[in-house]
Amino acid sequence: MEFNRIAASIFEGVPEFKAAYNEELNEEETYCFLGAFGIFVRDSIVNKKPHGLNSLAFINYFVNDNVEDKELMEMMVIGVLEILTDYSITQKEASKNFTGNCYKFFDELLTGGYFVDLRQINY
């Protein structure tokens, strides 16, 4: 999928991110854009913003709807899903809200040995 379509889909699906994103769109910086989106979602969940769960619902839809695009899936895993492994709250909320291939990709991150699975920890 072309960068402009990725950005347009995210901005349409999560208008709060569009309002918060202050950088110029540049297709050479797709990973940076997705990373900024991942950080936005992570922080929204940590800070209990109402759009946090809506953002997870969008990610779930977007990944499952585009799963055949292997390059896009790699970018989503690295740029967005990995960031959601940062905290137990983001891991738990993502695990509760992701389904299908999106859940599979996220769970593989947590059980693959590179990230600590914090879903069972209570704070």
Backbone atoms as SQL, in Angstrom:
CREATE TABLE atoms (id INTEGER PRIMARY KEY, chain TEXT, resi INTEGER, resn TEXT, atom TEXT, x REAL, y REAL, z REAL);
INSERT INTO atoms VALUES
  (1, 'A', 1, 'MET', 'N', 0.846, -1.174, 0.000),
  (2, 'A', 1, 'MET', 'CA', 0.000, 0.000, 0.000),
  (3, 'A', 1, 'MET', 'C', 0.893, 1.239, 0.000),
  (4, 'A', 2, 'GLU', 'N', 0.508, 2.209, -0.769),
  (5, 'A', 2, 'GLU', 'CA', 1.281, 3.442, -0.859),
  (6, 'A', 2, 'GLU', 'C', 1.160, 4.250, 0.435),
  (7, 'A', 3, 'PHE', 'N', 2.210, 4.994, 0.723),
  (8, 'A', 3, 'PHE', 'CA', 2.256, 5.783, 1.956),
  (9, 'A', 3, 'PHE', 'C', 1.057, 6.716, 2.101),
  (10, 'A', 4, 'ASN', 'N', 0.697, 7.406, 1.021),
  (11, 'A', 4, 'ASN', 'CA', -0.423, 8.343, 1.116),
  (12, 'A', 4, 'ASN', 'C', -1.721, 7.652, 1.502),
  (13, 'A', 5, 'ARG', 'N', -1.932, 6.437, 1.026),
  (14, 'A', 5, 'ARG', 'CA', -3.127, 5.680, 1.401),
  (15, 'A', 5, 'ARG', 'C', -3.055, 5.230, 2.858),
  (16, 'A', 6, 'ILE', 'N', -1.855, 4.850, 3.312),
  (17, 'A', 6, 'ILE', 'CA', -1.681, 4.469, 4.719),
  (18, 'A', 6, 'ILE', 'C', -2.028, 5.661, 5.610),
  (19, 'A', 7, 'ALA', 'N', -1.423, 6.811, 5.309),
  (20, 'A', 7, 'ALA', 'CA', -1.656, 8.007, 6.121),
  (21, 'A', 7, 'ALA', 'C', -3.121, 8.411, 6.087),
  (22, 'A', 8, 'ALA', 'N', -3.738, 8.400, 4.911),
  (23, 'A', 8, 'ALA', 'CA', -5.145, 8.789, 4.794),
  (24, 'A', 8, 'ALA', 'C', -6.036, 7.845, 5.592),
  (25, 'A', 9, 'SER', 'N', -5.746, 6.550, 5.546),
  (26, 'A', 9, 'SER', 'CA', -6.542, 5.569, 6.300),
  (27, 'A', 9, 'SER', 'C', -6.420, 5.803, 7.795),
  (28, 'A', 10, 'ILE', 'N', -5.202, 6.034, 8.264),
  (29, 'A', 10, 'ILE', 'CA', -4.996, 6.270, 9.699),
  (30, 'A', 10, 'ILE', 'C', -5.659, 7.568, 10.120),
  (31, 'A', 11, 'PHE', 'N', -5.487, 8.620, 9.357),
  (32, 'A', 11, 'PHE', 'CA', -6.103, 9.903, 9.704),
  (33, 'A', 11, 'PHE', 'C', -7.630, 9.814, 9.708),
  (34, 'A', 12, 'GLU', 'N', -8.183, 9.050, 8.785),
  (35, 'A', 12, 'GLU', 'CA', -9.638, 8.883, 8.749),
  (36, 'A', 12, 'GLU', 'C', -10.114, 8.016, 9.917),
  (37, 'A', 13, 'GLY', 'N', -9.373, 6.955, 10.202),
  (38, 'A', 13, 'GLY', 'CA', -9.759, 6.038, 11.270),
  (39, 'A', 13, 'GLY', 'C', -9.544, 6.590, 12.662),
  (40, 'A', 14, 'VAL', 'N', -8.533, 7.452, 12.810),
  (41, 'A', 14, 'VAL', 'CA', -8.195, 8.030, 14.119),
  (42, 'A', 14, 'VAL', 'C', -7.988, 9.536, 13.926),
  (43, 'A', 15, 'PRO', 'N', -9.078, 10.281, 13.841),
  (44, 'A', 15, 'PRO', 'CA', -8.953, 11.723, 13.594),
  (45, 'A', 15, 'PRO', 'C', -8.194, 12.467, 14.693),
  (46, 'A', 16, 'GLU', 'N', -8.174, 11.934, 15.893),
  (47, 'A', 16, 'GLU', 'CA', -7.412, 12.556, 16.984),
  (48, 'A', 16, 'GLU', 'C', -5.917, 12.540, 16.685),
  (49, 'A', 17, 'PHE', 'N', -5.465, 11.494, 15.992),
  (50, 'A', 17, 'PHE', 'CA', -4.056, 11.447, 15.603),
  (51, 'A', 17, 'PHE', 'C', -3.767, 12.496, 14.526),
  (52, 'A', 18, 'LYS', 'N', -4.679, 12.652, 13.592),
  (53, 'A', 18, 'LYS', 'CA', -4.503, 13.670, 12.553),
  (54, 'A', 18, 'LYS', 'C', -4.365, 15.049, 13.186),
  (55, 'A', 19, 'ALA', 'N', -5.196, 15.332, 14.193),
  (56, 'A', 19, 'ALA', 'CA', -5.147, 16.628, 14.869),
  (57, 'A', 19, 'ALA', 'C', -3.834, 16.814, 15.638),
  (58, 'A', 20, 'ALA', 'N', -3.264, 15.717, 16.134),
  (59, 'A', 20, 'ALA', 'CA', -2.051, 15.793, 16.947),
  (60, 'A', 20, 'ALA', 'C', -0.763, 15.722, 16.122),
  (61, 'A', 21, 'TYR', 'N', -0.844, 15.226, 14.900),
  (62, 'A', 21, 'TYR', 'CA', 0.352, 15.016, 14.082),
  (63, 'A', 21, 'TYR', 'C', 0.758, 16.329, 13.415),
  (64, 'A', 22, 'ASN', 'N', 1.923, 16.830, 13.751),
  (65, 'A', 22, 'ASN', 'CA', 2.370, 18.140, 13.276),
  (66, 'A', 22, 'ASN', 'C', 3.467, 18.087, 12.224),
  (67, 'A', 23, 'GLU', 'N', 3.878, 16.905, 11.843),
  (68, 'A', 23, 'GLU', 'CA', 4.972, 16.773, 10.886),
  (69, 'A', 23, 'GLU', 'C', 4.436, 16.804, 9.450),
  (70, 'A', 24, 'GLU', 'N', 5.318, 17.126, 8.533),
  (71, 'A', 24, 'GLU', 'CA', 4.963, 17.059, 7.120),
  (72, 'A', 24, 'GLU', 'C', 4.990, 15.593, 6.693),
  (73, 'A', 25, 'LEU', 'N', 4.004, 15.179, 5.917),
  (74, 'A', 25, 'LEU', 'CA', 3.969, 13.793, 5.441),
  (75, 'A', 25, 'LEU', 'C', 5.058, 13.583, 4.402),
  (76, 'A', 26, 'ASN', 'N', 5.815, 12.496, 4.579),
  (77, 'A', 26, 'ASN', 'CA', 6.932, 12.201, 3.698),
  (78, 'A', 26, 'ASN', 'C', 7.019, 10.690, 3.543),
  (79, 'A', 27, 'GLU', 'N', 6.806, 10.202, 2.327),
  (80, 'A', 27, 'GLU', 'CA', 6.798, 8.759, 2.119),
  (81, 'A', 27, 'GLU', 'C', 8.147, 8.102, 2.413),
  (82, 'A', 28, 'GLU', 'N', 9.208, 8.882, 2.476),
  (83, 'A', 28, 'GLU', 'CA', 10.522, 8.347, 2.840),
  (84, 'A', 28, 'GLU', 'C', 10.598, 8.047, 4.335),
  (85, 'A', 29, 'GLU', 'N', 9.626, 8.504, 5.085),
  (86, 'A', 29, 'GLU', 'CA', 9.629, 8.335, 6.540),
  (87, 'A', 29, 'GLU', 'C', 8.402, 7.564, 7.027),
  (88, 'A', 30, 'THR', 'N', 8.049, 6.521, 6.287),
  (89, 'A', 30, 'THR', 'CA', 6.869, 5.723, 6.639),
  (90, 'A', 30, 'THR', 'C', 6.998, 5.138, 8.031),
  (91, 'A', 31, 'TYR', 'N', 8.162, 4.588, 8.367),
  (92, 'A', 31, 'TYR', 'CA', 8.342, 3.995, 9.694),
  (93, 'A', 31, 'TYR', 'C', 8.243, 5.052, 10.791),
  (94, 'A', 32, 'CYS', 'N', 8.752, 6.237, 10.530),
  (95, 'A', 32, 'CYS', 'CA', 8.635, 7.323, 11.516),
  (96, 'A', 32, 'CYS', 'C', 7.177, 7.703, 11.728),
  (97, 'A', 33, 'PHE', 'N', 6.416, 7.793, 10.642),
  (98, 'A', 33, 'PHE', 'CA', 4.993, 8.112, 10.730),
  (99, 'A', 33, 'PHE', 'C', 4.259, 7.040, 11.532),
  (100, 'A', 34, 'LEU', 'N', 4.503, 5.778, 11.205),
  (101, 'A', 34, 'LEU', 'CA', 3.838, 4.689, 11.930),
  (102, 'A', 34, 'LEU', 'C', 4.289, 4.634, 13.384),
  (103, 'A', 35, 'GLY', 'N', 5.561, 4.924, 13.624),
  (104, 'A', 35, 'GLY', 'CA', 6.058, 4.979, 14.997),
  (105, 'A', 35, 'GLY', 'C', 5.378, 6.076, 15.791),
  (106, 'A', 36, 'ALA', 'N', 5.189, 7.230, 15.166),
  (107, 'A', 36, 'ALA', 'CA', 4.475, 8.328, 15.839),
  (108, 'A', 36, 'ALA', 'C', 3.043, 7.913, 16.148),
  (109, 'A', 37, 'PHE', 'N', 2.416, 7.198, 15.222),
  (110, 'A', 37, 'PHE', 'CA', 1.065, 6.698, 15.457),
  (111, 'A', 37, 'PHE', 'C', 1.060, 5.696, 16.615),
  (112, 'A', 38, 'GLY', 'N', 2.027, 4.787, 16.618),
  (113, 'A', 38, 'GLY', 'CA', 2.115, 3.803, 17.704),
  (114, 'A', 38, 'GLY', 'C', 2.295, 4.464, 19.065),
  (115, 'A', 39, 'ILE', 'N', 3.154, 5.470, 19.129),
  (116, 'A', 39, 'ILE', 'CA', 3.376, 6.203, 20.380),
  (117, 'A', 39, 'ILE', 'C', 2.102, 6.941, 20.794),
  (118, 'A', 40, 'PHE', 'N', 1.407, 7.530, 19.832),
  (119, 'A', 40, 'PHE', 'CA', 0.147, 8.211, 20.111),
  (120, 'A', 40, 'PHE', 'C', -0.864, 7.237, 20.732),
  (121, 'A', 41, 'VAL', 'N', -0.988, 6.063, 20.144),
  (122, 'A', 41, 'VAL', 'CA', -1.932, 5.060, 20.661),
  (123, 'A', 41, 'VAL', 'C', -1.494, 4.582, 22.039),
  (124, 'A', 42, 'ARG', 'N', -0.213, 4.263, 22.182),
  (125, 'A', 42, 'ARG', 'CA', 0.304, 3.815, 23.480),
  (126, 'A', 42, 'ARG', 'C', 0.012, 4.845, 24.566),
  (127, 'A', 43, 'ASP', 'N', 0.347, 6.089, 24.300),
  (128, 'A', 43, 'ASP', 'CA', 0.140, 7.141, 25.293),
  (129, 'A', 43, 'ASP', 'C', -1.340, 7.373, 25.571),
  (130, 'A', 44, 'SER', 'N', -2.173, 7.227, 24.557),
  (131, 'A', 44, 'SER', 'CA', -3.617, 7.373, 24.741),
  (132, 'A', 44, 'SER', 'C', -4.159, 6.305, 25.684),
  (133, 'A', 45, 'ILE', 'N', -3.644, 5.106, 25.565),
  (134, 'A', 45, 'ILE', 'CA', -4.086, 4.015, 26.441),
  (135, 'A', 45, 'ILE', 'C', -3.557, 4.235, 27.849),
  (136, 'A', 46, 'VAL', 'N', -2.287, 4.545, 27.971),
  (137, 'A', 46, 'VAL', 'CA', -1.681, 4.772, 29.284),
  (138, 'A', 46, 'VAL', 'C', -2.391, 5.907, 30.025),
  (139, 'A', 47, 'ASN', 'N', -2.751, 6.956, 29.297),
  (140, 'A', 47, 'ASN', 'CA', -3.396, 8.119, 29.906),
  (141, 'A', 47, 'ASN', 'C', -4.919, 8.020, 29.918),
  (142, 'A', 48, 'LYS', 'N', -5.426, 6.839, 29.549),
  (143, 'A', 48, 'LYS', 'CA', -6.866, 6.542, 29.587),
  (144, 'A', 48, 'LYS', 'C', -7.707, 7.546, 28.798),
  (145, 'A', 49, 'LYS', 'N', -7.206, 7.930, 27.643),
  (146, 'A', 49, 'LYS', 'CA', -7.948, 8.812, 26.741),
  (147, 'A', 49, 'LYS', 'C', -9.031, 7.994, 26.037),
  (148, 'A', 50, 'PRO', 'N', -10.198, 8.568, 25.822),
  (149, 'A', 50, 'PRO', 'CA', -11.287, 7.809, 25.192),
  (150, 'A', 50, 'PRO', 'C', -10.942, 7.285, 23.801),
  (151, 'A', 51, 'HIS', 'N', -10.087, 7.996, 23.073),
  (152, 'A', 51, 'HIS', 'CA', -9.737, 7.545, 21.729),
  (153, 'A', 51, 'HIS', 'C', -8.699, 6.413, 21.730),
  (154, 'A', 52, 'GLY', 'N', -8.188, 6.039, 22.893),
  (155, 'A', 52, 'GLY', 'CA', -7.216, 4.944, 22.950),
  (156, 'A', 52, 'GLY', 'C', -7.807, 3.636, 22.467),
  (157, 'A', 53, 'LEU', 'N', -8.977, 3.284, 22.992),
  (158, 'A', 53, 'LEU', 'CA', -9.613, 2.025, 22.586),
  (159, 'A', 53, 'LEU', 'C', -10.118, 2.100, 21.150),
  (160, 'A', 54, 'ASN', 'N', -10.579, 3.262, 20.725),
  (161, 'A', 54, 'ASN', 'CA', -10.992, 3.422, 19.325),
  (162, 'A', 54, 'ASN', 'C', -9.790, 3.236, 18.396),
  (163, 'A', 55, 'SER', 'N', -8.627, 3.696, 18.833),
  (164, 'A', 55, 'SER', 'CA', -7.411, 3.530, 18.039),
  (165, 'A', 55, 'SER', 'C', -7.044, 2.059, 17.908),
  (166, 'A', 56, 'LEU', 'N', -7.191, 1.307, 19.003),
  (167, 'A', 56, 'LEU', 'CA', -6.929, -0.132, 18.939),
  (168, 'A', 56, 'LEU', 'C', -7.897, -0.819, 17.988),
  (169, 'A', 57, 'ALA', 'N', -9.165, -0.406, 18.020),
  (170, 'A', 57, 'ALA', 'CA', -10.167, -0.982, 17.121),
  (171, 'A', 57, 'ALA', 'C', -9.788, -0.696, 15.667),
  (172, 'A', 58, 'PHE', 'N', -9.296, 0.519, 15.408),
  (173, 'A', 58, 'PHE', 'CA', -8.859, 0.844, 14.053),
  (174, 'A', 58, 'PHE', 'C', -7.672, -0.026, 13.641),
  (175, 'A', 59, 'ILE', 'N', -6.675, -0.156, 14.514),
  (176, 'A', 59, 'ILE', 'CA', -5.498, -0.983, 14.200),
  (177, 'A', 59, 'ILE', 'C', -5.943, -2.410, 13.883),
  (178, 'A', 60, 'ASN', 'N', -6.817, -2.950, 14.713),
  (179, 'A', 60, 'ASN', 'CA', -7.318, -4.305, 14.512),
  (180, 'A', 60, 'ASN', 'C', -7.972, -4.432, 13.129),
  (181, 'A', 61, 'TYR', 'N', -8.858, -3.502, 12.804),
  (182, 'A', 61, 'TYR', 'CA', -9.518, -3.518, 11.496),
  (183, 'A', 61, 'TYR', 'C', -8.492, -3.385, 10.366),
  (184, 'A', 62, 'PHE', 'N', -7.604, -2.418, 10.473),
  (185, 'A', 62, 'PHE', 'CA', -6.644, -2.108, 9.419),
  (186, 'A', 62, 'PHE', 'C', -5.722, -3.295, 9.135),
  (187, 'A', 63, 'VAL', 'N', -5.208, -3.917, 10.192),
  (188, 'A', 63, 'VAL', 'CA', -4.312, -5.070, 10.007),
  (189, 'A', 63, 'VAL', 'C', -5.083, -6.242, 9.405),
  (190, 'A', 64, 'ASN', 'N', -6.226, -6.572, 9.980),
  (191, 'A', 64, 'ASN', 'CA', -6.976, -7.724, 9.474),
  (192, 'A', 64, 'ASN', 'C', -7.479, -7.506, 8.049),
  (193, 'A', 65, 'ASP', 'N', -7.789, -6.274, 7.699),
  (194, 'A', 65, 'ASP', 'CA', -8.298, -5.970, 6.365),
  (195, 'A', 65, 'ASP', 'C', -7.191, -5.958, 5.308),
  (196, 'A', 66, 'ASN', 'N', -5.960, -5.760, 5.717),
  (197, 'A', 66, 'ASN', 'CA', -4.832, -5.642, 4.778),
  (198, 'A', 66, 'ASN', 'C', -3.786, -6.726, 4.965),
  (199, 'A', 67, 'VAL', 'N', -4.148, -7.818, 5.587),
  (200, 'A', 67, 'VAL', 'CA', -3.185, -8.850, 5.969),
  (201, 'A', 67, 'VAL', 'C', -2.434, -9.435, 4.772),
  (202, 'A', 68, 'GLU', 'N', -2.997, -9.360, 3.592),
  (203, 'A', 68, 'GLU', 'CA', -2.320, -9.906, 2.405),
  (204, 'A', 68, 'GLU', 'C', -1.139, -9.050, 1.952),
  (205, 'A', 69, 'ASP', 'N', -1.077, -7.815, 2.414),
  (206, 'A', 69, 'ASP', 'CA', 0.010, -6.906, 2.048),
  (207, 'A', 69, 'ASP', 'C', 1.160, -7.123, 3.030),
  (208, 'A', 70, 'LYS', 'N', 2.068, -8.000, 2.679),
  (209, 'A', 70, 'LYS', 'CA', 3.153, -8.410, 3.589),
  (210, 'A', 70, 'LYS', 'C', 4.050, -7.246, 3.993),
  (211, 'A', 71, 'GLU', 'N', 4.353, -6.363, 3.051),
  (212, 'A', 71, 'GLU', 'CA', 5.208, -5.218, 3.370),
  (213, 'A', 71, 'GLU', 'C', 4.513, -4.301, 4.380),
  (214, 'A', 72, 'LEU', 'N', 3.231, -4.060, 4.188),
  (215, 'A', 72, 'LEU', 'CA', 2.474, -3.240, 5.129),
  (216, 'A', 72, 'LEU', 'C', 2.416, -3.904, 6.500),
  (217, 'A', 73, 'MET', 'N', 2.241, -5.225, 6.531),
  (218, 'A', 73, 'MET', 'CA', 2.176, -5.920, 7.820),
  (219, 'A', 73, 'MET', 'C', 3.496, -5.803, 8.560),
  (220, 'A', 74, 'GLU', 'N', 4.604, -5.913, 7.846),
  (221, 'A', 74, 'GLU', 'CA', 5.912, -5.750, 8.481),
  (222, 'A', 74, 'GLU', 'C', 6.043, -4.351, 9.086),
  (223, 'A', 75, 'MET', 'N', 5.596, -3.349, 8.326),
  (224, 'A', 75, 'MET', 'CA', 5.669, -1.974, 8.829),
  (225, 'A', 75, 'MET', 'C', 4.756, -1.770, 10.035),
  (226, 'A', 76, 'MET', 'N', 3.572, -2.372, 10.016),
  (227, 'A', 76, 'MET', 'CA', 2.644, -2.232, 11.144),
  (228, 'A', 76, 'MET', 'C', 3.185, -2.931, 12.394),
  (229, 'A', 77, 'VAL', 'N', 3.773, -4.095, 12.216),
  (230, 'A', 77, 'VAL', 'CA', 4.334, -4.817, 13.367),
  (231, 'A', 77, 'VAL', 'C', 5.480, -4.027, 13.977),
  (232, 'A', 78, 'ILE', 'N', 6.407, -3.576, 13.141),
  (233, 'A', 78, 'ILE', 'CA', 7.577, -2.850, 13.641),
  (234, 'A', 78, 'ILE', 'C', 7.209, -1.449, 14.114),
  (235, 'A', 79, 'GLY', 'N', 6.401, -0.754, 13.342),
  (236, 'A', 79, 'GLY', 'CA', 6.112, 0.643, 13.636),
  (237, 'A', 79, 'GLY', 'C', 5.045, 0.879, 14.676),
  (238, 'A', 80, 'VAL', 'N', 4.093, -0.052, 14.811),
  (239, 'A', 80, 'VAL', 'CA', 2.961, 0.182, 15.708),
  (240, 'A', 80, 'VAL', 'C', 2.857, -0.892, 16.792),
  (241, 'A', 81, 'LEU', 'N', 2.746, -2.139, 16.398),
  (242, 'A', 81, 'LEU', 'CA', 2.497, -3.199, 17.387),
  (243, 'A', 81, 'LEU', 'C', 3.632, -3.335, 18.397),
  (244, 'A', 82, 'GLU', 'N', 4.876, -3.201, 17.951),
  (245, 'A', 82, 'GLU', 'CA', 5.995, -3.303, 18.895),
  (246, 'A', 82, 'GLU', 'C', 5.907, -2.238, 19.983),
  (247, 'A', 83, 'ILE', 'N', 5.461, -1.060, 19.637),
  (248, 'A', 83, 'ILE', 'CA', 5.351, 0.020, 20.624),
  (249, 'A', 83, 'ILE', 'C', 4.305, -0.307, 21.678),
  (250, 'A', 84, 'LEU', 'N', 3.288, -1.058, 21.277),
  (251, 'A', 84, 'LEU', 'CA', 2.236, -1.421, 22.230),
  (252, 'A', 84, 'LEU', 'C', 2.680, -2.501, 23.213),
  (253, 'A', 85, 'THR', 'N', 3.907, -2.993, 23.074),
  (254, 'A', 85, 'THR', 'CA', 4.447, -3.954, 24.041),
  (255, 'A', 85, 'THR', 'C', 5.105, -3.261, 25.230),
  (256, 'A', 86, 'ASP', 'N', 5.178, -1.937, 25.221),
  (257, 'A', 86, 'ASP', 'CA', 5.948, -1.194, 26.222),
  (258, 'A', 86, 'ASP', 'C', 5.454, -1.351, 27.655),
  (259, 'A', 87, 'TYR', 'N', 4.156, -1.415, 27.866),
  (260, 'A', 87, 'TYR', 'CA', 3.599, -1.422, 29.221),
  (261, 'A', 87, 'TYR', 'C', 2.585, -2.542, 29.366),
  (262, 'A', 88, 'SER', 'N', 2.403, -2.986, 30.605),
  (263, 'A', 88, 'SER', 'CA', 1.414, -4.041, 30.833),
  (264, 'A', 88, 'SER', 'C', 0.020, -3.593, 30.416),
  (265, 'A', 89, 'ILE', 'N', -0.335, -2.324, 30.664),
  (266, 'A', 89, 'ILE', 'CA', -1.668, -1.843, 30.308),
  (267, 'A', 89, 'ILE', 'C', -1.871, -1.858, 28.796),
  (268, 'A', 90, 'THR', 'N', -0.847, -1.499, 28.029),
  (269, 'A', 90, 'THR', 'CA', -1.005, -1.513, 26.573),
  (270, 'A', 90, 'THR', 'C', -1.044, -2.942, 26.048),
  (271, 'A', 91, 'GLN', 'N', -0.257, -3.817, 26.659),
  (272, 'A', 91, 'GLN', 'CA', -0.307, -5.229, 26.262),
  (273, 'A', 91, 'GLN', 'C', -1.684, -5.824, 26.541),
  (274, 'A', 92, 'LYS', 'N', -2.219, -5.544, 27.730),
  (275, 'A', 92, 'LYS', 'CA', -3.521, -6.100, 28.098),
  (276, 'A', 92, 'LYS', 'C', -4.628, -5.554, 27.208),
  (277, 'A', 93, 'GLU', 'N', -4.654, -4.252, 26.989),
  (278, 'A', 93, 'GLU', 'CA', -5.716, -3.654, 26.173),
  (279, 'A', 93, 'GLU', 'C', -5.618, -4.125, 24.725),
  (280, 'A', 94, 'ALA', 'N', -4.414, -4.191, 24.193),
  (281, 'A', 94, 'ALA', 'CA', -4.256, -4.685, 22.826),
  (282, 'A', 94, 'ALA', 'C', -4.711, -6.140, 22.733),
  (283, 'A', 95, 'SER', 'N', -4.324, -6.951, 23.690),
  (284, 'A', 95, 'SER', 'CA', -4.716, -8.365, 23.677),
  (285, 'A', 95, 'SER', 'C', -6.230, -8.533, 23.771),
  (286, 'A', 96, 'LYS', 'N', -6.885, -7.674, 24.534),
  (287, 'A', 96, 'LYS', 'CA', -8.349, -7.741, 24.668),
  (288, 'A', 96, 'LYS', 'C', -9.066, -7.267, 23.411),
  (289, 'A', 97, 'ASN', 'N', -8.464, -6.337, 22.690),
  (290, 'A', 97, 'ASN', 'CA', -9.154, -5.695, 21.572),
  (291, 'A', 97, 'ASN', 'C', -8.733, -6.190, 20.193),
  (292, 'A', 98, 'PHE', 'N', -7.649, -6.922, 20.113),
  (293, 'A', 98, 'PHE', 'CA', -7.207, -7.439, 18.831),
  (294, 'A', 98, 'PHE', 'C', -7.825, -8.813, 18.577),
  (295, 'A', 99, 'THR', 'N', -8.106, -9.087, 17.320),
  (296, 'A', 99, 'THR', 'CA', -8.649, -10.384, 16.917),
  (297, 'A', 99, 'THR', 'C', -7.902, -10.863, 15.677),
  (298, 'A', 100, 'GLY', 'N', -8.138, -12.085, 15.311),
  (299, 'A', 100, 'GLY', 'CA', -7.613, -12.635, 14.060),
  (300, 'A', 100, 'GLY', 'C', -6.119, -12.481, 13.909),
  (301, 'A', 101, 'ASN', 'N', -5.707, -12.078, 12.727),
  (302, 'A', 101, 'ASN', 'CA', -4.277, -11.946, 12.437),
  (303, 'A', 101, 'ASN', 'C', -3.614, -10.843, 13.245),
  (304, 'A', 102, 'CYS', 'N', -4.353, -9.801, 13.557),
  (305, 'A', 102, 'CYS', 'CA', -3.780, -8.728, 14.365),
  (306, 'A', 102, 'CYS', 'C', -3.382, -9.275, 15.739),
  (307, 'A', 103, 'TYR', 'N', -4.263, -10.051, 16.362),
  (308, 'A', 103, 'TYR', 'CA', -3.930, -10.666, 17.653),
  (309, 'A', 103, 'TYR', 'C', -2.748, -11.625, 17.483),
  (310, 'A', 104, 'LYS', 'N', -2.761, -12.393, 16.413),
  (311, 'A', 104, 'LYS', 'CA', -1.684, -13.363, 16.175),
  (312, 'A', 104, 'LYS', 'C', -0.337, -12.655, 16.082),
  (313, 'A', 105, 'PHE', 'N', -0.260, -11.570, 15.307),
  (314, 'A', 105, 'PHE', 'CA', 1.000, -10.830, 15.173),
  (315, 'A', 105, 'PHE', 'C', 1.443, -10.266, 16.519),
  (316, 'A', 106, 'PHE', 'N', 0.496, -9.719, 17.276),
  (317, 'A', 106, 'PHE', 'CA', 0.830, -9.116, 18.568),
  (318, 'A', 106, 'PHE', 'C', 1.280, -10.182, 19.562),
  (319, 'A', 107, 'ASP', 'N', 0.555, -11.282, 19.613),
  (320, 'A', 107, 'ASP', 'CA', 0.919, -12.365, 20.526),
  (321, 'A', 107, 'ASP', 'C', 2.287, -12.949, 20.172),
  (322, 'A', 108, 'GLU', 'N', 2.599, -13.046, 18.901),
  (323, 'A', 108, 'GLU', 'CA', 3.916, -13.542, 18.484),
  (324, 'A', 108, 'GLU', 'C', 5.034, -12.621, 18.967),
  (325, 'A', 109, 'LEU', 'N', 4.779, -11.319, 18.997),
  (326, 'A', 109, 'LEU', 'CA', 5.764, -10.390, 19.546),
  (327, 'A', 109, 'LEU', 'C', 6.026, -10.699, 21.014),
  (328, 'A', 110, 'LEU', 'N', 4.953, -10.924, 21.760),
  (329, 'A', 110, 'LEU', 'CA', 5.077, -11.120, 23.203),
  (330, 'A', 110, 'LEU', 'C', 5.628, -12.487, 23.585),
  (331, 'A', 111, 'THR', 'N', 5.411, -13.479, 22.764),
  (332, 'A', 111, 'THR', 'CA', 5.859, -14.831, 23.099),
  (333, 'A', 111, 'THR', 'C', 7.106, -15.248, 22.328),
  (334, 'A', 112, 'GLY', 'N', 7.625, -14.353, 21.493),
  (335, 'A', 112, 'GLY', 'CA', 8.767, -14.688, 20.649),
  (336, 'A', 112, 'GLY', 'C', 10.118, -14.554, 21.320),
  (337, 'A', 113, 'GLY', 'N', 10.173, -14.075, 22.549),
  (338, 'A', 113, 'GLY', 'CA', 11.431, -13.990, 23.262),
  (339, 'A', 113, 'GLY', 'C', 12.137, -12.650, 23.193),
  (340, 'A', 114, 'TYR', 'N', 11.618, -11.709, 22.421),
  (341, 'A', 114, 'TYR', 'CA', 12.259, -10.400, 22.305),
  (342, 'A', 114, 'TYR', 'C', 11.676, -9.368, 23.251),
  (343, 'A', 115, 'PHE', 'N', 10.440, -9.578, 23.658),
  (344, 'A', 115, 'PHE', 'CA', 9.753, -8.645, 24.541),
  (345, 'A', 115, 'PHE', 'C', 9.239, -9.400, 25.753),
  (346, 'A', 116, 'VAL', 'N', 9.111, -8.708, 26.861),
  (347, 'A', 116, 'VAL', 'CA', 8.599, -9.326, 28.088),
  (348, 'A', 116, 'VAL', 'C', 7.084, -9.283, 28.035),
  (349, 'A', 117, 'ASP', 'N', 6.473, -10.433, 28.248),
  (350, 'A', 117, 'ASP', 'CA', 5.021, -10.520, 28.283),
  (351, 'A', 117, 'ASP', 'C', 4.554, -10.077, 29.668),
  (352, 'A', 118, 'LEU', 'N', 3.968, -8.904, 29.725),
  (353, 'A', 118, 'LEU', 'CA', 3.529, -8.296, 30.986),
  (354, 'A', 118, 'LEU', 'C', 2.032, -8.449, 31.231),
  (355, 'A', 119, 'ARG', 'N', 1.356, -9.210, 30.403),
  (356, 'A', 119, 'ARG', 'CA', -0.102, -9.282, 30.486),
  (357, 'A', 119, 'ARG', 'C', -0.605, -9.868, 31.780),
  (358, 'A', 120, 'GLN', 'N', 0.185, -10.658, 32.457),
  (359, 'A', 120, 'GLN', 'CA', -0.252, -11.293, 33.701),
  (360, 'A', 120, 'GLN', 'C', 0.097, -10.491, 34.954),
  (361, 'A', 121, 'ILE', 'N', 0.821, -9.407, 34.776),
  (362, 'A', 121, 'ILE', 'CA', 1.247, -8.592, 35.921),
  (363, 'A', 121, 'ILE', 'C', 0.160, -7.608, 36.289),
  (364, 'A', 122, 'ASN', 'N', -0.154, -7.525, 37.571),
  (365, 'A', 122, 'ASN', 'CA', -1.141, -6.562, 38.063),
  (366, 'A', 122, 'ASN', 'C', -0.432, -5.416, 38.754),
  (367, 'A', 123, 'TYR', 'N', -0.761, -4.218, 38.361),
  (368, 'A', 123, 'TYR', 'CA', -0.193, -3.022, 38.994),
  (369, 'A', 123, 'TYR', 'C', -1.285, -2.264, 39.667);
